[in-house]
Amino acid sequence: MISGEVKPGSRKERATIEKHTTFDKFQRKTIILIRSAERVDRVFPEWLRENFTDAEEYIPSDLNLPSFVLKRPDGIDGYNNDPPITEMGTVLFNTITETLARVSQLVGRSLRMFRVCPIDKVFVSPALRCVQTASAIVRRFKSEMSLCIEPGLFDWMLWYNTLPKFLSPAYLKEAGYPIELCYVPHTAEASLHRLAGKETIRSFYHRVQKTVEHITKGAKPERILLVCHATTLDAAVKTFRKGWVENLSEAHMAHMGSTYPYASVVTLVHNNKKWSFVHDAIPPLSYVGASTRVDTTFINGTLKC
């Protein structure tokens, strides 16, 4: 289980309550799972109709809309089910001298502050919102780190009638995102097409399981960052912690966004041949009406150990 406190005298085994010094004192494989920042179409459902002219010129009408969007090869239709993140998804207080900074960048700053870095590898879902979030994070490291786009980390395909028209790694690279063009994905994007509208819960969790096992294989004590979706975070957590999948329903899946809020973080370390949670390796970020804290009650209730 995830827990921040162990009662004195309690013999019940809890998920590991590691301190931040764990990352410095021991060389262990560490996984940092982060959900993408807030997506535009959840806040502005009509943004494609209201903020683009007939000539597809983008005109933001709210400060929470991005000031700039990429011109997609297939036009604005490409933003259907593959939206960018909002300004509030990227904006928050960062330093005293900056009035505004980036929420995603703040997470990146926390990764450094709480010794969860340097990060060795970064894997992201092909969704634009995940690429943008990961890009904002790694830029805080001021390094030459690149993003490995992994289609196997994409969302549950039952919710999509067709696979979103993702921007290619080459296009994203040309647009200024730090993409690793030499990375060969474990799951080919083409293989997701046949899953559209019919992927079962079990097959989704199996897909993510095989993907994250491939990403984390080997004994090298790496620090690996995965930026993806709420559903993918849960599937990854259940992979590492041997969680229950059999009793999950579509209703559970629909509430994953509440279990793993935007920009939420789950960190695990490989210790004594098993994966253990690290309590608040990166503290949650809370503000009026919202928090990035994960719902530990739900997570603990679906774990076998």
N, C-alpha and C positions, 0 to 999 in steps of 0.2 A: 504494500500500500504506500501511498504518498502521505507522509506525515511530517510535521515540523517538530513534534515533541514525543518523547518516549517516557512514559510514567515510570518513576523509580520502582524497581522491583518487578516490573512487568517482564514476563518471559516470552510474551507473544512476539514473534519475529515481525518486524516492520520492514518496509522498504528502507534501504540504506539512507541514513540521515548524514550525508557527507558534508563536511565544511568546505569553504572555498579553498582552504589550503590543500585539499585533496589533489587539486590539479597541479600544484607545484611539488608536493611531497612525493607523489607516485606517478609513474608513467603508465597510464591506462588508456585504453581506447574509450573515447568519449563521444557521445552523440548528442547534438543539440538540435531539437526539433522546434521549428518556428512556423506559426501560421502566418499567411500573408496579411498585409495591411488591408484596411477597409476598401471595398470595391465600389466604384462609382455607381453602377446600376442598382445597387441596394439602397442607396441614398437618393438617387435621381433616376427613377425607373424610365422616365421619358427623355432622358438626356440626348439620345441619338436623334430624336425628332425635334426637340426644342433647341438644341445647341449647335446644330449644323444647318447651313443654308442648303438650297437646292444644288449649289455648286460644291457642296461638301466642305465649305469653309467653316472652321470651328470657332464659335463665339461663346465663351464661358459666361454664364449669367449669375454665378454664385461663387463666393470666395472659396468654397469647398470643392469646386470643380477644378481639375488640373488646368494650369495656365496654358499648357501646351500638350498636344497629343500627336502621336506619330501618324503620318499619312500611310495607310496600309495599302499593300499592292492590290487587294481586292476591294478597296473602298471602305466606307464606314460600316458596311455589313459585316466586316471582319470583327467588329467590336461586339457583335452579338455573342454572348456567352464567353467573351474573352476581353473584358473591360480593363481599363487602367485602374490605379488606386486613386483615392481622393486626396485632396491637399491635407485634410486632417489625418489621413492614413500615413502621411509623410511629415506632417508638421507638429512640432511640440517644442516646449522650452528645452534648450540644449545647454547654453551657457549664459552667464549674466550679461555678457556683451552682445549676445544675439537675442533679439526679440522673438524671432521664430527660428525653429530648426526642424529637424525631421524626426518623427516617431520612430521610423525604421532606423535612422541614424542613431537615435538614442539607445536603441537595443544594441547597436554595434558598439557604442561607447561603453555600455554595460558589460558586453562580452570582454572588453579589455580591462575594465575596472575590477571585475570579479574573477580575473585570471582564468577565464574560459578560453583564452586565446594564447598563442596564435592558432588560428584555424588552419588545418592542413588541406581540407577539401570542402567544396561547396556543391551540393546537388540541389537542383530546383525542378519543380513541375514546369512544363512548357507554357503554362498560363502566364499571360503578360503580368498580372498582378503579383505573381510569385517572383518573376524575373525582376520586376521593379523593386520589390521589397528586398530581395537578396542583394541587388546591386547597391541599394542605399546602405545596407549593412556593411558590405565589404569595403565600400569607399571610406568608411570610418577607420578601417585598418591602415589606409594609406599604403597598400601593398599592390603587387602585381597579380593578386589572386583572381582566378577566372571561375565562371559559373559553368557547371556541367549540367546541361539540360537533359532531364531524365523523364520521358513520357510515362514510365511506370509509376511515377509519383502523382499522376493526375487524379482528379476527383472521381467519385463514384459515377460511372457512365450511365446508370439507370436514369439519372436526372437530365440526360442530354439526348435529344432525338437524333442529333448528328454530332460528330466530333467537331469542336470549335476549330476555326481556321487559324491555327497558331502561326505566329510570325516565325520564320525560319531562323536558326542560329546565325546564319550568315547575315541576314537582314538586321537582326538585333545587334550583331557585332558592328555592322556599318553604322547603325544608329547611335553607337556610343556605349553600348552595354558590354561589360567585360566577360564575354562568352568564350569558352574553351571549344574551339572548332574541331579539335582532334579527338574529342571524347566520343566514344561509340556507346550509345545507350544500351542498357540491358534489355529494355522493352522497346521495340520499334513502334513509332507513332502509328504506322499503318495498322498494327494489330489492334489498336483501340477502336477502329471504325466499326468492326463487327460487334462490338460490345454496346454500342449506342442504344439506349432505351431498353436494354435487356440484361445488363450485367447484374448478377445476383449478389447479395451481400457476401456470401461465402466466397464467390469467385473474386470479388473485389479485394477482400482481405487476403486471399491467397496471392493475388497479383502483387499487392504491396509487400507482402511477406517475402516473396521471391526477390523483389527489387531491392529491399533494404538488406536482405541477407547477402546479396551480391555486392552491394555497396560497402558493407561493413566486414566482408570476409578478410581473413588474414589476422595475424597476431600482432602486427605493428601497432604501437600505442598512438594512434592518430586521433585528432579532434576533427570530427566531421559534422558539418552543418547541413541540415536539410530544411528547405523552405518550401512549404506546400500548403495543403488544404486541411480544414478541420477533420474531415473524414480520413485523410491520409495520416494525420498525426495519430488518430486513434488506432488505425490499423498498424502503424509502426510500433506504438506503445504495446499493443497486444502481441505483436511479434516478439518483442524483446522480453516482455514480462509474462508470456504464456497466458494471455487473457482469453476469456470466453467469447466466442463468436456465435455459437449455436442459438443463443436466446436473443440476439439482436434483431430488432424489427425495423421496418421503414420509419416508424415513429421515432425510434432511437436515432436513426440516421439523420432525420430531419432536425433533431435537437443538438447535433454535433457542434453547430456553430455557437451554441450557448455553453457547451462543455469546454470548447477550446476557442475563446474569443479571438478577435483580430489581434495579431501581434503577440499572442500568448506563446510561452516558451516551456518546453519540457526537456530536461537534461538527464541523461543516463550515463553511467560508467560501467565498464566490464570489470567485474571484481569477483575473484574466486569462481570462475567459470560460469558466472551468471550476470545478468544486467540488473543494476540497482538504480533507483531514482536518486537524484541529488536534489535535496530540498532547497528551493529558491537559489539555485546557482546564479540565476539572473532574477532579481526580485521583480514582482509584477508592477505594472504601472497603473495607478488608479487616478481617476479624475471624476468630475461630477457626472453621475449617471452611467459610468462605464469603468471597466477594469480589464486588464489582460490576464487576471488570475484564472487558472483552469479550475474546472469543477471536480475536485478530488473525490467527492462522494460518488459520482458516477463512475469515475475511473476505477476507484477501489472496489466498487461493487461488481465489476466485470473482470477482475483479475483472479487468477487461480492461486497466486502466491503473493 
